Amino acid sequence: MGLLFAKNILKYKGVLISVVLGLTAFFTFHATKLEIEYGVPKLLSRENQAFKEYKAFNHEFGAQPNIFLVGIDQNPFQDTSLFKAYKELAIDFENITGVDSVVSINHNIFKLEKDTGLKSLKIKPLVCENKPLNVCEEHLKQFKIYENRLYADSAYAMLINIDSATFDSKQRSRIALELEKAIDVFEHKTDLDVKISGLAQIKTIIRELTKKDLIKFILLSFAVAFLIIFCIFRSIAPLIASLLVISIGIAWSLGITAFFGIKMGVLTGLIPTLVVVIGVPNCIYIINHFVAKNAELKDKQAALINTLHEVGRATFLTNFTTAVGFFAFYFTSSEALQNFGYLAAINVLGLFFISIVVITFILSIYKVNDFGGFHNNKLAYKTIEEFKKVFLNHKKWVFSVMCLLVIIAFVGTFKLQMSGNLTDDIPKSNQVFKDIQWFEKHFGGVIPLEIVIDGKKNKMVEQPRFLKKLHTLSDSLKQVDQISTPSSINDIVMLAKQAYYGNNPDYYTPIGNRERMFLAPYLKSNNSSQTSSFINSEKSKARISLLAQDLGLLEMETLINKIQQKTLAVFDSTKYKTTITGSSVVFLKGTRYLSFNLLQSILIAILVISLMMASLFKSFKMVFYAVITNLIPLILTAGLMGITGIPLKPSTILVFSIAFGISVDDTIHFLAKYKLVLSKGIRGKKAVLQTIDLVGRSMLFTSLALFFGFIIFLFSDFQGTKSLGLLLSFTLIVAM
C-alpha cells in the first residue's frame, strides 16, 4: 500500500467514514429480516445424484410430512380416565394453528366398509363409543394396519402432522411451545412421562440451539474483545476504535447474510463470531504499530501515514489469505459450505475496509497523544526473549521435538474416523436422545427412510405380482432390527381386501390373481387420498416408507446396504429400478461428500495463498518455508483428532481450511517485517532478531486473542461447535 494511498485515506477520512456508516445502516436494516434455518445443513450439491433422487422423490410422492411423534408407555384401554385424557390431548394438538392432523388409537383412525350395491368401499371412522374399553381394544387390534405404528406391546404413539408452510416459518417455535404446553397439562393429569421425537422435533431443537448460539457467541465474543483490547492498550481511543470495528463488522455480517437471502444456520451462525475474532487482531496490529510510531515520531499524522503504509498492506494480505481459506469451501459444491465460504470471505474483506477507515478516523480525531499499548509490556517482552533463547540456542532440540510430534501426529491421522448423524451435534444430555431411544425400542426408529421401486411401466403397481413382491419385501424388511414396520400401498390394498371380507382380520393378506377380478371394482372406488402418497400418478412407481434408527455414518451405511440387498433379492435389477432415499440418506451422502472435498479445499487455499506470498516476497524459499510452517499445525491437529477420537464430521471438517487461512496471517506479518528489515541492509541472525523484536509481541497477543476468541465455542450447545472451537484454538496456538 503506497504512501499516496495512505495519504488519501487520511485526506478523505470523513467521506470514507460516511460510506462505512451508510453501509452499516443499510445492512442493519436487512439484518432485521434475517431468518433462522430450520434444520440440518444442506451438505450435498444440487448436482449430486443422491440429492437429485431425493428431489425427484419429493416431486413424485410429495414432500415428507413434518411429523412429531408423541408416545406414552401405558395402555389407555386399561384406564378410563387415561383413555379420555389421551383423546383430549389429540384434540388439543389439533386445535393448534398450523397442525394439519393428529392420529392416535382413539382419534382420526379409519376403517373401510363394503357397499355391495354400489360395489365400492367407503371410509368410516373407527370410533369407540358406549362400549367397554377392552372391547374397543379388541376391535382396534382387528385392523393390523395400525399395529407397530400406533401401538406396540405397552407403547402407544400419536402422530402430529404440521402444515409445511407453517413449519418452514417463524411460527414453528410457537407450535413447539404450544405442543409442550399441551403435553405438560396431560402429564399433570395422568402423572405420565410423555416422549416426543421425530425428524420435526430434531429440526426444531437444532433451530432453537442455533438461535441460542448466535446470540450467546456475539455477546461472549464482544466481551472477550473488550477485555483483550482494554488489557492491551488501557486507553479510550483504541478501545472505542476496536469496539466500533467489531460492532460494525457484526452488523455487516448479519445484514449481508440476509441481503443474499441466506438463513442463519449452524454454519453461517458462526460468521459474526469469526468477524469479531478476526477483527481483534486487525485492531491490535494496526493500533500497536501506530502506538509505537507515535511514541517515536511524536507526530500523530506522520505515525498514521507510516502505519497505513507499512502495516496496511500486510493487514490486507492477512485478511485476504483468511478470506481465501474460507472461500475455498465454495469449491466443495456443498450448498451449506458454499454459503458459509463466500459469506465469510466477503465479511473478512469488508472487515479490512472497516478496520482501516474506522481506526484511522478515531485515532486521527482523538487528541491524547499517549495511546498506551504493549510495546513496553514487560511480560510480553520476557516471553519473546525466552522464545528467542530457545529457538536460537537449542535449534537441534526444537527441530527434533517438532519432527517427533509430526511423526506421532501422522500416525494419529490413520486413526481418524468419520461420523455424522442427524443428532450428532446435539448435547448428549438433551432429553431428545432418551425419547429417540424409546421410539427406537418400541417402534423401530424416527428418521425417515424411503425405498422407491420403479416398475418401468404404467399401472405396474396395480399388478398382483408386483403387490405380492412388495409384501415379500416388507416381510423381509421386518427382520431388520434397526428400522420400523414398512408402510406401502400394499397395506391399503390389504385393508381393502379385509373390508371386502367383512373386516375379518384373517383376510389382511396380499390379493391373489383369482381375487383380483371380483375385488377390482372395490379397489378402484377406494379413496385416492389414501393411496396417492404411496404411488406416483402413472402408477409405475411405489414407495416403501420406513423409520430408521438414528445411526452413525458407518452403521447407517451398513443398514442401507442391507436394505439394498434385500430389495434387489425381491426386485430384479434388470426389470425394476430401485432407489433408497430420504433425509438420512441425503445427510449420510453429504457427510461422505464433505470428506472427499476436504483435501480439495485445503489444496486450493494453499495454492492461492502461496501465489500471493510469491508475489509479495518473490522468493520460492520464502513461500516454501511459509507453507510448510503452516502445514505443521494442521498435521498436529489431524493427529490430535485421531488420537483423542474426535471424528471428522461437517462441523470439525471446517477447522483445516479456516485454521490455515488464519494461521498464515502471522507468517505474512513476520515475513513482511523481515523484508522491511532486509531493505535497510540488515542481514543474517541480526535481521531475524530485529524482526522478532518488531513483530513478536504483536504475534503473541493476536494469537492469544484468537485463542480466547475461538475457545468461547466451548460454551456452545452443539458438540461439533465445541470441538471446532477446541481444535481451532489448539491449531492457532501451535501455529504461533
Helices and strands as residue ranges (DSSP letters): H 3-11, H 13-31, H 49-61, E 66-72, G 76-78, H 80-94, E 99-103, E 110-115, E 120-125, H 133-140, G 144-146, E 151-152, E 155-162, H 164-167, H 171-190, E 195-197, H 199-233, H 236-259, G 268-270, H 271-297, H 300-327, G 328-332, H 335-365, H 378-393, H 395-413, H 431-443, E 447-454, G 460-462, H 464-477, H 489-500, G 505-507, H 513-525, H 528-531, E 541-548, H 553-570, E 577-581, H 583-617, H 620-644, H 654-679, H 684-711, G 712-715, H 719-735
